[in-house]
Amino acid sequence: MSNQIVVLEAVYDNSDIMTDYFAKDTPYTSWYVSEYPGKAVTEAKMRATLQRFPGWLQQYEWQWQRGENYSMSDHPRGQLRADGQTGILVYAGSSNSGREIGFLLSTTSESIFLMNNRKEAPIPATLDEFKTLIVRKEEERLANREGALRKVGTNIVDAAANAGFVRPSQAQPADKTPGELRAIFDGLSESEKVGVAFGMFPARLQDLTHIDVVGLMKLREEVGPRMTFDGEQRRR
């Protein structure tokens, strides 16, 4: 049996020029396709594998890309790619802006694949099934982010109280409504909005609850402003 398997990956470009981070093919989800026949990875063999796919995947224009055989290469062997054709955006990774999902058909070792994936997971039979999968994974990601933000918000409020910066009151303030939080956020200066990303709030906002802190940090993440280098500002 071959020591290589063929895998289909849904990927997105998670590169960030602000931090000089390059991750063009960040996996979003992956599927086992088949064992790979032989050792040499060729375009003909990979295109033959495409015939196993549901029709909605076969309709994309798949381009052959030769392997990049250098140190730390993500793709030392050849691969078939379907880039920029789905129109499906995900919001994972380092940017608040949507990143388009593309597809990558390549080979890897079974042991590496099984570290984060299951061979039994079926490739979606239709485009609608794939979109449903994306929606579910995005909901899971947002739920995880919500939990992380709540934890950060709790830690910030507790640390401020322990440091004596928040005066305890007789009555616990009520959580703000979404409209009230937006009004508070819109009333912040640009530098104050940037500070919210780091859990830094103006002294005048001393009646925020844990939920309010989380809500303001989510607003900052969703609407900006994005932090840029001076050079990038000049180029815009």
C-alpha positions in Angstrom: 0.0 0.0 0.0 1.2 3.5 -0.9 2.6 5.6 2.0 0.9 8.6 0.5 -2.8 9.6 0.4 -4.7 12.1 -1.7 -6.4 14.8 0.3 -8.8 17.6 -0.6 -8.5 20.8 1.4 -10.7 23.8 1.7 -8.1 26.6 2.3 -8.0 30.4 2.7 -5.2 33.0 2.5 -4.4 34.0 6.1 -1.4 36.1 5.1 -0.9 39.5 6.8 1.3 42.1 5.2 1.3 44.1 8.4 3.2 41.5 10.3 5.0 40.0 7.3 3.1 36.7 7.9 2.7 34.4 4.9 0.1 31.6 5.1 -1.5 31.4 1.6 -3.0 27.9 2.1 -4.3 27.8 5.6 -6.5 24.7 6.0 -10.1 25.4 6.9 -11.2 21.7 6.6 -9.9 18.6 4.9 -11.1 15.3 3.5 -9.5 12.0 2.7 -9.9 11.1 -1.0 -7.9 7.9 -1.7 -4.6 6.1 -1.5 -2.1 7.5 -4.0 -0.8 5.1 -6.6 2.9 5.0 -6.7 5.4 7.6 -5.5 5.9 10.2 -8.2 3.1 12.8 -8.0 2.0 13.7 -11.6 -0.7 15.9 -13.0 -2.3 13.0 -14.9 -2.7 10.9 -11.8 -4.1 13.9 -9.8 -6.6 14.8 -12.6 -7.7 11.2 -12.6 -8.5 11.6 -8.9 -10.8 14.5 -9.7 -13.2 12.0 -11.3 -14.1 10.8 -7.8 -15.4 14.2 -6.9 -19.1 15.3 -6.9 -20.1 17.4 -9.9 -20.0 20.7 -8.1 -16.3 20.3 -7.4 -15.5 19.0 -10.9 -16.9 22.2 -12.5 -14.2 24.4 -11.1 -11.2 25.2 -13.2 -8.3 23.2 -11.6 -4.8 24.5 -12.3 -1.7 22.3 -11.9 1.1 23.7 -9.8 4.5 22.1 -9.6 6.0 21.2 -6.3 8.0 23.8 -4.4 11.0 21.7 -3.1 12.7 24.0 -0.7 13.2 24.1 3.0 10.0 24.7 5.0 7.9 24.4 1.8 4.2 23.6 2.4 3.9 21.9 -0.9 7.0 20.0 -1.9 5.0 17.9 -4.4 2.7 18.9 -7.3 -0.9 19.8 -6.6 -4.2 20.9 -8.3 -5.7 24.2 -7.2 -9.1 25.9 -7.6 -8.5 29.4 -6.4 -10.8 32.4 -6.4 -13.8 30.6 -7.8 -16.2 29.8 -4.9 -17.2 33.3 -3.7 -17.5 31.8 -0.2 -16.0 33.9 2.5 -14.8 32.9 6.0 -13.7 35.3 8.7 -11.2 33.0 10.5 -7.6 34.0 10.9 -5.7 37.2 11.4 -8.0 39.6 9.6 -11.5 40.9 10.2 -12.1 41.0 6.5 -13.5 37.9 4.7 -11.1 35.5 3.0 -12.3 33.5 0.1 -12.3 29.7 0.3 -10.4 27.8 -2.4 -9.6 24.1 -2.9 -6.4 22.3 -3.0 -5.9 18.7 -4.1 -2.5 17.3 -2.9 -0.8 14.4 -1.3 0.4 13.8 2.3 1.3 11.0 4.6 -1.7 9.3 6.3 -0.1 9.8 9.8 0.1 13.6 9.3 -3.5 13.7 8.0 -4.9 11.8 10.9 -3.4 14.3 13.5 -6.3 16.6 12.8 -8.7 14.8 10.5 -10.8 11.6 10.1 -10.7 9.5 7.0 -14.4 8.7 7.4 -15.6 12.3 7.0 -17.4 12.5 3.6 -16.8 15.2 1.0 -20.1 17.2 0.8 -22.2 15.9 -2.0 -23.6 19.3 -3.1 -22.5 22.9 -2.9 -25.4 23.6 -0.5 -24.1 20.9 1.9 -20.6 22.5 1.8 -22.2 25.9 2.6 -24.0 24.4 5.5 -20.7 23.0 6.7 -19.1 26.4 6.5 -22.0 28.0 8.4 -21.7 25.4 11.2 -17.9 25.9 11.5 -18.3 29.7 11.5 -20.9 29.4 14.3 -18.5 27.2 16.3 -15.6 29.7 15.7 -17.8 32.6 16.9 -18.9 30.7 19.9 -15.3 29.9 20.8 -14.4 33.6 20.3 -17.3 34.7 22.5 -16.1 32.5 25.3 -12.5 33.8 24.9 -13.7 37.4 24.9 -15.8 36.8 28.0 -12.8 35.4 29.8 -10.6 38.3 28.8 -13.3 40.8 29.8 -13.7 39.1 33.2 -9.9 39.2 33.8 -9.7 42.8 32.8 -12.5 43.9 35.1 -11.2 41.8 38.0 -7.7 43.1 37.6 -8.9 46.7 37.5 -10.9 46.1 40.7 -8.0 44.5 42.4 -5.8 47.4 41.5 -8.3 49.9 43.0 -9.3 51.6 39.7 -13.0 50.7 40.0 -15.0 52.0 42.9 -17.5 49.4 44.2 -21.0 50.7 44.2 -24.0 49.7 46.2 -26.0 48.6 43.1 -24.5 46.5 40.4 -25.0 48.4 37.1 -27.2 46.8 34.5 -25.8 45.5 31.2 -26.0 48.0 28.4 -28.2 47.4 25.4 -26.6 46.9 22.0 -27.7 50.4 21.1 -26.2 51.9 24.2 -22.9 50.0 23.6 -22.7 51.3 20.1 -23.4 54.8 21.2 -20.6 54.5 23.8 -18.2 53.1 21.2 -19.1 55.8 18.6 -18.3 58.4 21.3 -14.8 57.2 21.8 -11.9 58.9 20.0 -9.9 56.9 17.4 -7.1 56.3 19.9 -9.5 55.1 22.6 -11.1 52.7 20.1 -7.6 51.2 19.4 -7.1 50.9 23.1 -10.3 48.8 23.5 -8.5 46.1 21.5 -6.1 45.8 24.4 -8.7 46.1 27.2 -7.8 49.7 27.8 -10.9 51.8 28.6 -11.2 55.6 29.5 -11.5 56.4 33.2 -15.0 57.9 32.5 -16.3 54.4 31.7 -16.4 53.0 35.2 -19.9 51.5 35.2 -19.2 48.8 32.6 -20.2 45.3 33.5 -18.3 42.2 32.3 -20.9 41.8 29.5 -20.3 45.5 28.5 -16.6 45.0 28.3 -17.0 41.9 26.0 -19.5 43.8 23.9 -17.2 46.8 23.3 -14.3 44.5 22.5 -16.4 42.7 20.0 -17.5 46.0 18.4 -13.8 47.0 18.1 -13.0 43.7 16.4 -16.0 44.0 14.0 -15.8 47.7 13.0 -12.2 48.8 13.6 -10.4 51.0 13.2 -7.7 48.7 11.8 -4.2 49.4 13.0 -1.8 50.2 10.1 1.7 51.2 9.7 2.4 54.8 8.5 3.7 53.5 5.1 0.4 51.6 4.5 -1.6 54.7 5.3 0.3 56.7 2.7 -0.3 54.0 0.1 -4.1 54.2 0.5 
